[in-house]
Amino acid sequence: MKLIRYGNPGIEKPAIVCGDGTFRDLSYHVRDIAGDALLPETLRTLAGLDPLSLPRVADNQPIGPCVGNVGKFVCVGLNYSDHAKESGMAIPSEPVLFTKATSAICGPHDDIVLPRGSVKADWEVELGVVIGKPAKYVEFNEALSHIAGYCVVNDLSDRAFQLEGTGQWVKGKSADSFGPIGPWLVTTDEVGDPQELSLWLEVNGYRHQNGSTATMIFNVAYLVSYVSQFMSLQSGDIISTGTPPGVGLGLNPPSYLRSGDHVRLGISGLGEQHHHVRSYAD
């Protein structure tokens, strides 16, 4: 299934995406694409519905973040060896974890708003893992059973905030609008092997990133198991699994986002995001 949230910010409603591209409202079955709605038994119930029997959503509705009320937004740094190299950092011997403030989350077509003082805003297309069944001290061979589905994430960063001065990653990653997710939450049965997905990102029509999840250093199952050793994972939590090479920091010379830029990114089977970049003062 492809699940989506539509409507104005803060009052989004749940829907399913039909094969013809139309949205069908799920409000009579779940309150939101969030929390308990992502448990395996609820997803099985939704999968058993006839989408064409559900109310059709009017065209041209705003699309919100594909998961509501996210409790934790856990990110993995340097999870592609080529990206670690272009960043001038050593290939990690275990996953590098940091968090992104959930207030950074926005919709897949919302504006990217550069915060005050930002001069090194960067892009990172990533595979997002959405937790379904809560996980704590999960073994590797059980990890995938705790996933509800996957989504596109743009793990935006300001490299000056992240790496200069006190060098705090959470500070560089957490500006409002720096965490677009969606358009869809695609359930695991439709995705198949999460290590066989292509992912890409373009700025102003130029493709900077063009990679595959097959080249992750630590795969999805390992990451879910690893994170669950240090914190419990609840339904609706997101793990963003790292980015392939091609970020602005790694270009020669480095290149960063400016007001007026357009960013387009996607992952095979998970849809595309489109963003206009503007400054906070615009």
C-alpha positions, 0 to 999 in steps of 0.5 A: 500500500501507498499511504498518504496524508493530505490537507492543510498543515496540522489537520491532515487526513489519512488516505490510500493511493489507488493504482490510478493515482487518486487518493481515497480517504481512510478517516473512517478507518484510522484517525491518522497515519501515525502511532497505532495505525502503523501496527501490523494488525492495523495495516493488514486491516487497511490492506483488506479494504477495497480502495474504490469503495472509499470516498475519493479525495478532491484533486489538488489537495496539499500533501503533508508529511507521510507520517504524523506525530513522529516521536523520534527522528533518528539519523545515520551519518556516513553510511555510504563509504563514498559519502564518508570519503567526500566528506573527508571523514573515516569510514565508521566501524559502527553506525554514527547516530544523531537526531533531527528535531521533529519540528524540522519535518515538513511535507514533500513539496513544501518550501525549504526555508533557509534559516537566518545566517545560513550560508552552507545549506546542503542536500541529502536524499535518504531512505527513511524507515518507519517503525510499525511494531515497537522495537527494543533489543531486537535481534538482526533476523527479526528487525525487518518485522518491526518496519511498517514501511519506507519513505523518501527523506531529504536530510537537509543540513547547514554545514556551518552550523553542523561542522564549524564552531562547536560542531553539533550535528543536531544543530545543523540538521534541525532547522524548520523545513529541514526534514521533508518526508514522503510523499508516501509511506509505502508498506514493506510488502510493496517495497520488497528488498530495501537494499535494492532501491535507487535514489537520486537528487537534482538541484536546478535540473542537475543530478548531483546524487545517483546511488543505490541502497545496495551500497550502504555500509550498514543495511536496514536490518542492522540499523533497526537492530542497532538503534534498538539496543540504545533506545526503544523504537515506537510506532511512527518513529523514523530512521533515516539511513544515510546518503550516497555521494554527491552532496554539496559539501563534497563538490569541488568547490563546494556548492550550497543551496540558495534562495530561488533554487529548486530541489527534486529527489526520489527513490524507486517505488517511493515517489518524488519530492519537489521543493522551492528554496527560499530564505527566512526573510523572503 
